[in-house]
Amino acid sequence: MNECDTCAYNAYDEEWECYVCEMNLDEDEYARYMQDQRAHCPYYRNGDEYAIARKQ
C-alpha cells in the first residue's frame, strides 16, 4: 500500500476506469515527483474520515 491509496485526492475516474490523483499539478511538479521515488508527496492529505474519531 502506498500513500496514494489513503490520500484524500485519490478518486476513481469512471471514464478511465482507474484511480487518479485529483491534485492539480503542473508538468514540472509532476516530473519532480515522479523522478524522486524516495520523497513523499507534498500534497498528501489523509483521506481517512475516521482518523480523528479514533484519537478521541
Biotite code that builds the C-alpha atoms (Angstrom):
import biotite.structure as struc

atoms = struc.array([
    struc.Atom([0.000, 0.000, 0.000], chain_id="A", res_id=1, res_name="MET", atom_name="CA", element="C"),
    struc.Atom([1.399, 3.405, -0.908], chain_id="A", res_id=2, res_name="ASN", atom_name="CA", element="C"),
    struc.Atom([0.371, 6.818, 0.363], chain_id="A", res_id=3, res_name="GLU", atom_name="CA", element="C"),
    struc.Atom([-1.830, 7.413, -2.697], chain_id="A", res_id=4, res_name="CYS", atom_name="CA", element="C"),
    struc.Atom([-4.197, 4.663, -1.540], chain_id="A", res_id=5, res_name="ASP", atom_name="CA", element="C"),
    struc.Atom([-5.184, 6.653, 1.557], chain_id="A", res_id=6, res_name="THR", atom_name="CA", element="C"),
    struc.Atom([-4.939, 10.155, 0.084], chain_id="A", res_id=7, res_name="CYS", atom_name="CA", element="C"),
    struc.Atom([-7.983, 12.411, 0.001], chain_id="A", res_id=8, res_name="ALA", atom_name="CA", element="C"),
    struc.Atom([-7.111, 13.461, -3.572], chain_id="A", res_id=9, res_name="TYR", atom_name="CA", element="C"),
    struc.Atom([-7.214, 9.875, -4.889], chain_id="A", res_id=10, res_name="ASN", atom_name="CA", element="C"),
    struc.Atom([-10.517, 9.393, -6.729], chain_id="A", res_id=11, res_name="ALA", atom_name="CA", element="C"),
    struc.Atom([-11.962, 6.823, -9.100], chain_id="A", res_id=12, res_name="TYR", atom_name="CA", element="C"),
    struc.Atom([-12.398, 8.047, -12.671], chain_id="A", res_id=13, res_name="ASP", atom_name="CA", element="C"),
    struc.Atom([-15.254, 6.152, -14.321], chain_id="A", res_id=14, res_name="GLU", atom_name="CA", element="C"),
    struc.Atom([-14.197, 7.208, -17.812], chain_id="A", res_id=15, res_name="GLU", atom_name="CA", element="C"),
    struc.Atom([-10.654, 5.804, -17.426], chain_id="A", res_id=16, res_name="TRP", atom_name="CA", element="C"),
    struc.Atom([-11.816, 3.040, -15.041], chain_id="A", res_id=17, res_name="GLU", atom_name="CA", element="C"),
    struc.Atom([-8.941, 3.594, -12.628], chain_id="A", res_id=18, res_name="CYS", atom_name="CA", element="C"),
    struc.Atom([-7.902, 5.743, -9.688], chain_id="A", res_id=19, res_name="TYR", atom_name="CA", element="C"),
    struc.Atom([-6.349, 9.134, -10.464], chain_id="A", res_id=20, res_name="VAL", atom_name="CA", element="C"),
    struc.Atom([-4.926, 11.974, -8.417], chain_id="A", res_id=21, res_name="CYS", atom_name="CA", element="C"),
    struc.Atom([-7.213, 14.988, -8.412], chain_id="A", res_id=22, res_name="GLU", atom_name="CA", element="C"),
    struc.Atom([-4.488, 17.334, -7.196], chain_id="A", res_id=23, res_name="MET", atom_name="CA", element="C"),
    struc.Atom([-3.843, 19.889, -9.911], chain_id="A", res_id=24, res_name="ASN", atom_name="CA", element="C"),
    struc.Atom([-0.088, 19.517, -10.561], chain_id="A", res_id=25, res_name="LEU", atom_name="CA", element="C"),
    struc.Atom([1.712, 21.309, -13.347], chain_id="A", res_id=26, res_name="ASP", atom_name="CA", element="C"),
    struc.Atom([4.208, 19.438, -15.552], chain_id="A", res_id=27, res_name="GLU", atom_name="CA", element="C"),
    struc.Atom([7.252, 20.483, -13.537], chain_id="A", res_id=28, res_name="ASP", atom_name="CA", element="C"),
    struc.Atom([5.763, 19.428, -10.193], chain_id="A", res_id=29, res_name="GLU", atom_name="CA", element="C"),
    struc.Atom([4.628, 16.093, -11.600], chain_id="A", res_id=30, res_name="TYR", atom_name="CA", element="C"),
    struc.Atom([8.011, 15.383, -13.215], chain_id="A", res_id=31, res_name="ALA", atom_name="CA", element="C"),
    struc.Atom([9.835, 16.254, -9.987], chain_id="A", res_id=32, res_name="ARG", atom_name="CA", element="C"),
    struc.Atom([7.570, 13.922, -8.001], chain_id="A", res_id=33, res_name="TYR", atom_name="CA", element="C"),
    struc.Atom([7.973, 11.047, -10.473], chain_id="A", res_id=34, res_name="MET", atom_name="CA", element="C"),
    struc.Atom([11.785, 11.356, -10.634], chain_id="A", res_id=35, res_name="GLN", atom_name="CA", element="C"),
    struc.Atom([12.290, 11.263, -6.861], chain_id="A", res_id=36, res_name="ASP", atom_name="CA", element="C"),
    struc.Atom([10.838, 7.915, -5.798], chain_id="A", res_id=37, res_name="GLN", atom_name="CA", element="C"),
    struc.Atom([12.006, 8.280, -2.181], chain_id="A", res_id=38, res_name="ARG", atom_name="CA", element="C"),
    struc.Atom([10.194, 11.538, -1.453], chain_id="A", res_id=39, res_name="ALA", atom_name="CA", element="C"),
    struc.Atom([6.723, 11.753, -0.025], chain_id="A", res_id=40, res_name="HIS", atom_name="CA", element="C"),
    struc.Atom([4.092, 13.654, -1.935], chain_id="A", res_id=41, res_name="CYS", atom_name="CA", element="C"),
    struc.Atom([3.976, 17.227, -0.634], chain_id="A", res_id=42, res_name="PRO", atom_name="CA", element="C"),
    struc.Atom([0.226, 17.370, -1.301], chain_id="A", res_id=43, res_name="TYR", atom_name="CA", element="C"),
    struc.Atom([-0.711, 14.219, 0.604], chain_id="A", res_id=44, res_name="TYR", atom_name="CA", element="C"),
    struc.Atom([-3.739, 14.626, 2.855], chain_id="A", res_id=45, res_name="ARG", atom_name="CA", element="C"),
    struc.Atom([-5.098, 11.730, 4.875], chain_id="A", res_id=46, res_name="ASN", atom_name="CA", element="C"),
    struc.Atom([-8.478, 10.766, 3.449], chain_id="A", res_id=47, res_name="GLY", atom_name="CA", element="C"),
    struc.Atom([-9.442, 8.653, 6.447], chain_id="A", res_id=48, res_name="ASP", atom_name="CA", element="C"),
    struc.Atom([-12.528, 10.413, 7.800], chain_id="A", res_id=49, res_name="GLU", atom_name="CA", element="C"),
    struc.Atom([-12.459, 8.345, 10.996], chain_id="A", res_id=50, res_name="TYR", atom_name="CA", element="C"),
    struc.Atom([-8.852, 9.116, 11.988], chain_id="A", res_id=51, res_name="ALA", atom_name="CA", element="C"),
    struc.Atom([-9.903, 11.967, 14.271], chain_id="A", res_id=52, res_name="ILE", atom_name="CA", element="C"),
    struc.Atom([-12.641, 9.917, 15.913], chain_id="A", res_id=53, res_name="ALA", atom_name="CA", element="C"),
    struc.Atom([-10.217, 7.092, 16.737], chain_id="A", res_id=54, res_name="ARG", atom_name="CA", element="C"),
    struc.Atom([-7.940, 9.540, 18.569], chain_id="A", res_id=55, res_name="LYS", atom_name="CA", element="C"),
    struc.Atom([-10.689, 10.633, 20.944], chain_id="A", res_id=56, res_name="GLN", atom_name="CA", element="C"),
])
